Amino acid sequence: MKLPNSIESEKLVLGTIMTDRDAYSEVSELLNPECFYEPLHQDIYKSIQKISSEGDRPDIVTVYNYLKDVDIIKLTDITQYHTFDIYQHACIIYDKSIRRKFFEIGNKLIDNSYSEETDIADVIKNTEDELINLFKIPENNIKKIDSIIKDVFDQINKNYQGKGKLTGTPTGFEKFDDKSGGLQKSDLIIIAGETSQGKTSFALSAILNAAIYGAKVAYYSLEMKNIQLAARLMSMQSGIPSNEILYTKLRDESFNNLDNSISKLTSSDIYFDDASTSNIDTIISSIRTMKIKYGIEGAVVDYLQILNVNMKGFNKEQQMADVARRLKNLAKELNIWIIALSQLNRDSINPRPTLNRLRDSGQIAEAADVVMFVYRPEVYSKQYPEPYQDKSTYGTAMIDVAKGRNIGLLKFLCKFDAPTTHFYDEVINNYINPTSPTNPAYIPF
């Protein structure tokens, strides 16, 4: 007698996992190898689990190399199967596996009914345990309110004992860190601004401070190569403009200064992946790999509007909304923070940033935990709004936290050094040695 199964669903799930970068994560918590009926499918899924646990992508090549003895023709045939509803078919597989368990438990009951030596109470107890375990939810996923309140008080006590020690990753900007506790795990943070306002530079300044503090960070740029980003960071540390570092013959004095000032940067854990900056799928896959292999605490995506999104037939606003939701879900799943940079629609009359100017989607702000704007009114020959209207705009910028799900709203000024494209704190300057600004009216991005 053939037990309950769905071979077609098994092929669809396995084929989709081996062709779509993020498919495995959608079903990994639901399925295990025993859920599959076909022995070959069990072996393939075991290899997928192992490959993923090592931080690699389980495609047809890595699966074939792992199994070695598998028939390549059969494996290739499975990759021809694909579905956009992988979770639906994973549920079918899971349902069939539970029904096969029913059959096994039923057979045990039949066998025990003929055995005079079997204690009936033991049979009932064992059967109850097996049935309960079929649908057992991991207890660590469920918490009662009293235990969560205890966790909150534990955090309060840690804050008290640490006398203000940050609970998250520091950015080096005192007012933001004091208000937020730093960059918090599971948060999606949007840094937005018009072109030439300094989104990239502000993000790099923040992760430089975070990395020197000891955080592990991955950076994904769709516009700049890793050598250009590294030169920017070296510039921030040394005070030597990045274009001089990359494109001129440095004087001995400048070279020695550069060499002596970047020791902390050299030993920091900042990772770049030039091969994973074409579309959202490759970036999400790379972030997962970075988390598994290097234990990153956060990632930066620069920037949203030039990502390639595999959503034909959808407009740009729908695509950006989907990207923001996926990044937020990824941050929560991996328990890391993610910073995503975003463009603002231009407004030459009133260039001050607002939430309704987020380009292509107001839903970006909906998905985000924190939205902060970078505003340099000097570029537009404007003055700061209240309460900073009497402050000089020369070599400065306003950071406007316009949404803070858990921290509220905040505005603060920081300094900006145009030659090194470096933002640094107005009050505390523990991490950097900036040069004097010359002409901050424009910086290349």
LOKOL-101770 format. One line per 2 residues: number of its first residue (from 1); their letters; for each residue x, y, z of C-alpha. Coordinates in steps of 0.05 Angstrom, whole numbers, plus 5000, padded with zeros to 4 digits. Layout:
BEGIN
NUM> a> X:Y:Z | ... .
***
This chain:
BEGIN
1> mk> 5000:5000:5000 | 5027:5068:4980 .
3> lp> 5030:5118:5038 | 5006:5190:5032 .
5> ns> 5055:5232:4991 | 5060:5286:4939 .
7> ie> 5120:5274:4894 | 5102:5334:4850 .
9> se> 5102:5381:4909 | 5169:5353:4932 .
11> kl> 5200:5366:4863 | 5170:5436:4861 .
13> vl> 5199:5454:4929 | 5268:5425:4916 .
15> gt> 5271:5453:4845 | 5252:5522:4870 .
17> im> 5303:5521:4927 | 5359:5503:4877 .
19> td> 5340:5559:4829 | 5315:5616:4875 .
21> rd> 5364:5647:4924 | 5316:5660:4981 .
23> ay> 5269:5601:4972 | 5301:5557:5026 .
25> se> 5290:5608:5081 | 5215:5607:5068 .
27> vs> 5209:5533:5084 | 5269:5517:5128 .
29> el> 5230:5522:5194 | 5173:5479:5168 .
31> ln> 5208:5421:5133 | 5260:5370:5152 .
33> pe> 5288:5312:5109 | 5238:5262:5138 .
35> cf> 5180:5304:5110 | 5199:5280:5041 .
37> ye> 5173:5213:5016 | 5223:5198:4961 .
39> pl> 5291:5176:4988 | 5328:5216:4935 .
41> hq> 5289:5278:4956 | 5308:5266:5029 .
43> di> 5382:5264:5009 | 5376:5327:4968 .
45> yk> 5342:5365:5025 | 5395:5341:5074 .
47> si> 5449:5369:5028 | 5410:5434:5022 .
49> qk> 5408:5441:5098 | 5482:5427:5104 .
51> is> 5503:5474:5048 | 5459:5530:5076 .
53> se> 5486:5520:5147 | 5556:5533:5119 .
55> gd> 5534:5599:5089 | 5534:5576:5016 .
57> rp> 5478:5576:4965 | 5446:5508:4952 .
59> di> 5442:5509:4876 | 5448:5449:4829 .
61> vt> 5524:5452:4828 | 5535:5454:4904 .
63> vy> 5481:5401:4916 | 5512:5355:4863 .
65> ny> 5582:5364:4891 | 5557:5349:4961 .
67> lk> 5518:5285:4942 | 5571:5261:4892 .
69> dv> 5535:5195:4876 | 5470:5226:4855 .
71> di> 5445:5217:4783 | 5458:5286:4751 .
73> ik> 5402:5274:4701 | 5351:5263:4757 .
75> lt> 5378:5324:4794 | 5374:5367:4731 .
77> di> 5303:5343:4720 | 5283:5367:4789 .
79> tq> 5310:5437:4775 | 5261:5443:4718 .
81> yh> 5206:5447:4770 | 5191:5516:4798 .
83> tf> 5135:5551:4836 | 5122:5620:4863 .
85> di> 5080:5589:4918 | 5134:5547:4951 .
87> yq> 5105:5553:5021 | 5039:5526:4997 .
89> ha> 5073:5464:4969 | 5116:5457:5031 .
91> ci> 5052:5455:5072 | 5027:5398:5027 .
93> iy> 5091:5359:5039 | 5087:5371:5114 .
95> dk> 5014:5350:5115 | 5030:5285:5078 .
97> si> 5087:5269:5126 | 5041:5278:5186 .
99> rr> 4991:5230:5154 | 5046:5178:5145 .
101> kf> 5062:5186:5219 | 4989:5172:5234 .
103> fe> 4997:5107:5195 | 5059:5088:5234 .
105> ig> 5026:5102:5301 | 4965:5063:5279 .
107> nk> 5007:5003:5261 | 5040:5005:5329 .
109> li> 4971:5005:5362 | 4951:4945:5320 .
111> dn> 5014:4907:5338 | 5005:4923:5412 .
113> sy> 4932:4900:5410 | 4956:4829:5397 .
115> se> 5011:4830:5450 | 4988:4805:5518 .
117> et> 5054:4827:5550 | 5045:4900:5533 .
119> di> 5019:4946:5588 | 4958:4983:5563 .
121> ad> 4974:5045:5604 | 5043:5049:5573 .
123> vi> 5015:5041:5503 | 4965:5098:5515 .
125> kn> 5019:5143:5545 | 5069:5130:5489 .
127> te> 5015:5141:5436 | 4994:5207:5468 .
129> de> 5066:5230:5470 | 5077:5213:5396 .
131> li> 5014:5249:5375 | 5031:5311:5416 .
133> nl> 5102:5313:5388 | 5075:5314:5317 .
135> fk> 5048:5385:5329 | 5095:5408:5383 .
137> ip> 5115:5481:5377 | 5185:5498:5404 .
139> en> 5174:5527:5473 | 5228:5580:5464 .
141> ni> 5184:5613:5411 | 5127:5625:5460 .
143> kk> 5132:5670:5521 | 5081:5693:5571 .
145> id> 5077:5767:5587 | 5107:5760:5657 .
147> si> 5172:5730:5629 | 5176:5785:5577 .
149> ik> 5167:5839:5631 | 5223:5805:5668 .
151> dv> 5266:5812:5606 | 5249:5887:5604 .
153> fd> 5270:5896:5676 | 5334:5857:5663 .
155> qi> 5350:5907:5608 | 5332:5965:5654 .
157> nk> 5380:5938:5707 | 5435:5929:5655 .
159> ny> 5425:6001:5633 | 5429:6025:5706 .
161> qg> 5490:5984:5723 | 5524:6005:5659 .
163> kg> 5510:6078:5673 | 5483:6092:5605 .
165> kl> 5519:6037:5566 | 5489:6029:5497 .
167> tg> 5443:5970:5484 | 5456:5972:5409 .
169> tp> 5512:5988:5360 | 5539:6059:5370 .
171> tg> 5540:6107:5311 | 5587:6157:5342 .
173> fe> 5533:6211:5340 | 5520:6225:5414 .
175> kf> 5450:6253:5410 | 5424:6196:5368 .
177> dd> 5459:6142:5409 | 5433:6173:5475 .
179> ks> 5362:6173:5448 | 5362:6105:5413 .
181> gg> 5414:6065:5451 | 5450:6057:5384 .
183> lq> 5428:6017:5323 | 5381:5963:5349 .
185> ks> 5377:5892:5324 | 5316:5875:5281 .
187> dl> 5308:5949:5261 | 5304:5975:5190 .
189> ii> 5334:6045:5188 | 5324:6090:5127 .
191> ia> 5374:6145:5114 | 5346:6192:5061 .
193> ge> 5363:6257:5027 | 5368:6291:4960 .
195> ts> 5427:6280:4913 | 5492:6310:4940 .
197> qg> 5467:6317:5011 | 5513:6262:5037 .
199> kt> 5471:6198:5049 | 5529:6152:5031 .
201> sf> 5579:6193:5071 | 5535:6195:5133 .
203> al> 5524:6120:5129 | 5599:6107:5121 .
205> sa> 5614:6154:5179 | 5566:6116:5223 .
207> il> 5591:6047:5206 | 5663:6069:5212 .
209> na> 5648:6089:5284 | 5610:6025:5295 .
211> ai> 5666:5982:5266 | 5720:6016:5308 .
213> yg> 5676:6003:5368 | 5678:5929:5349 .
215> ak> 5615:5917:5307 | 5616:5872:5246 .
217> va> 5582:5906:5187 | 5569:5889:5114 .
219> yy> 5563:5945:5063 | 5529:5939:4995 .
221> sl> 5537:5996:4945 | 5504:5996:4877 .
223> em> 5544:6057:4854 | 5615:6050:4882 .
225> kn> 5667:5995:4880 | 5697:5968:4945 .
227> iq> 5763:6003:4931 | 5727:6070:4927 .
229> la> 5689:6057:4992 | 5753:6035:5027 .
231> ar> 5787:6099:5003 | 5729:6140:5032 .
233> lm> 5738:6106:5099 | 5813:6116:5097 .
235> sm> 5801:6189:5081 | 5756:6197:5141 .
237> qs> 5809:6168:5186 | 5869:6205:5158 .
239> gi> 5841:6272:5136 | 5869:6261:5066 .
241> ps> 5816:6268:5011 | 5798:6201:4978 .
243> ne> 5812:6227:4908 | 5884:6242:4929 .
245> il> 5891:6173:4960 | 5867:6139:4896 .
247> yt> 5891:6184:4840 | 5953:6224:4861 .
249> kl> 6024:6210:4883 | 6023:6222:4958 .
251> rd> 6079:6261:4991 | 6120:6222:5042 .
253> es> 6088:6262:5098 | 6017:6246:5073 .
255> fn> 6034:6173:5062 | 6062:6165:5133 .
257> nl> 6001:6201:5161 | 5955:6154:5122 .
259> dn> 5994:6092:5144 | 5994:6113:5217 .
261> si> 5921:6133:5221 | 5885:6073:5192 .
263> sk> 5908:6018:5240 | 5840:6014:5274 .
265> lt> 5806:6013:5206 | 5851:5958:5181 .
267> ss> 5834:5914:5240 | 5759:5928:5237 .
269> di> 5706:5880:5211 | 5675:5915:5152 .
271> yf> 5656:5870:5094 | 5641:5886:5021 .
273> dd> 5611:5840:4968 | 5619:5870:4899 .
275> as> 5587:5809:4867 | 5521:5817:4905 .
277> ts> 5501:5888:4887 | 5457:5880:4826 .
279> ni> 5389:5863:4855 | 5352:5853:4919 .
281> dt> 5353:5777:4915 | 5429:5772:4911 .
283> ii> 5438:5823:4967 | 5390:5787:5014 .
285> ss> 5425:5721:5000 | 5493:5753:5013 .
287> ir> 5469:5784:5079 | 5447:5715:5102 .
289> tm> 5515:5687:5084 | 5551:5744:5120 .
291> ki> 5510:5731:5182 | 5526:5656:5181 .
293> ky> 5600:5662:5163 | 5621:5726:5198 .
295> gi> 5567:5740:5250 | 5552:5810:5225 .
297> eg> 5511:5856:5270 | 5485:5899:5213 .
299> av> 5484:5914:5139 | 5479:5976:5095 .
301> vd> 5444:5977:5026 | 5462:6038:4984 .
303> yl> 5412:6053:4955 | 5340:6029:4945 .
305> qi> 5317:6064:4881 | 5371:6034:4836 .
307> ln> 5360:5962:4859 | 5338:5912:4807 .
309> vn> 5274:5880:4831 | 5245:5817:4799 .
311> mk> 5173:5841:4798 | 5151:5848:4726 .
313> gf> 5084:5881:4717 | 5090:5921:4782 .
315> nk> 5103:5995:4785 | 5163:6026:4820 .
317> eq> 5123:6044:4883 | 5100:5972:4891 .
319> qm> 5170:5947:4880 | 5200:5993:4932 .
321> ad> 5147:5975:4982 | 5163:5901:4972 .
323> va> 5238:5914:4979 | 5228:5952:5044 .
325> rr> 5184:5897:5073 | 5234:5843:5054 .
327> lk> 5292:5881:5086 | 5251:5892:5150 .
329> nl> 5232:5818:5152 | 5305:5799:5140 .
331> ak> 5329:5844:5197 | 5279:5811:5244 .
333> el> 5295:5741:5220 | 5371:5748:5227 .
335> ni> 5367:5793:5289 | 5410:5847:5257 .
337> wi> 5399:5920:5240 | 5395:5940:5167 .
339> ia> 5407:6011:5141 | 5377:6026:5072 .
341> ls> 5392:6091:5036 | 5336:6125:4998 .
343> ql> 5329:6184:4950 | 5281:6241:4961 .
345> nr> 5241:6275:4907 | 5270:6343:4892 .
347> ds> 5237:6407:4917 | 5277:6468:4896 .
349> in> 5230:6516:4932 | 5230:6481:4999 .
351> pr> 5287:6430:5000 | 5279:6412:5073 .
353> pt> 5266:6336:5075 | 5198:6308:5094 .
355> ln> 5169:6238:5097 | 5122:6249:5038 .
357> rl> 5182:6263:4993 | 5210:6192:4998 .
359> rd> 5219:6174:4925 | 5173:6120:4894 .
361> sg> 5140:6098:4959 | 5111:6125:5022 .
363> qi> 5108:6052:5044 | 5183:6053:5054 .
365> ae> 5170:6095:5116 | 5115:6047:5137 .
367> aa> 5162:5988:5138 | 5219:6026:5172 .
369> dv> 5231:6031:5247 | 5273:6093:5239 .
371> vm> 5274:6145:5183 | 5327:6198:5186 .
373> fv> 5342:6254:5136 | 5409:6285:5119 .
375> yr> 5399:6360:5105 | 5454:6409:5086 .
377> pe> 5420:6476:5073 | 5486:6507:5053 .
379> vy> 5479:6472:4986 | 5415:6511:4972 .
381> sk> 5437:6577:5004 | 5384:6566:5058 .
383> qy> 5383:6571:5133 | 5366:6517:5184 .
385> pe> 5294:6512:5208 | 5277:6521:5282 .
387> py> 5308:6511:5332 | 5373:6518:5293 .
389> qd> 5357:6580:5251 | 5413:6620:5284 .
391> ks> 5466:6565:5272 | 5517:6570:5216 .
393> ty> 5505:6524:5157 | 5579:6526:5138 .
395> gt> 5609:6457:5143 | 5550:6430:5182 .
397> am> 5489:6386:5170 | 5423:6371:5205 .
399> id> 5403:6300:5219 | 5327:6296:5225 .
401> va> 5298:6233:5255 | 5229:6241:5226 .
403> kg> 5204:6172:5248 | 5227:6133:5308 .
405> rn> 5182:6074:5324 | 5213:6063:5392 .
407> ig> 5253:6126:5403 | 5209:6185:5381 .
409> ll> 5231:6245:5340 | 5298:6280:5342 .
411> kf> 5338:6334:5307 | 5412:6348:5317 .
413> lc> 5469:6383:5282 | 5535:6351:5264 .
415> kf> 5596:6374:5227 | 5613:6357:5156 .
417> da> 5682:6359:5124 | 5674:6363:5048 .
419> pt> 5745:6343:5026 | 5740:6277:5065 .
421> th> 5664:6271:5058 | 5663:6259:5133 .
423> fy> 5605:6272:5182 | 5625:6275:5255 .
425> de> 5593:6292:5320 | 5588:6366:5339 .
427> vi> 5605:6353:5412 | 5643:6287:5417 .
429> nn> 5699:6269:5368 | 5728:6205:5397 .
431> yi> 5738:6167:5332 | 5764:6216:5280 .
433> np> 5813:6271:5263 | 5779:6313:5209 .
435> ts> 5813:6367:5168 | 5784:6437:5163 .
437> pt> 5728:6444:5112 | 5743:6484:5049 .
439> np> 5684:6486:5002 | 5628:6441:5028 .
441> ay> 5576:6464:4977 | 5583:6402:4935 .
443> ip> 5609:6331:4943 | 5609:6276:4891 .
445> f> 5563:6216:4899 .
***
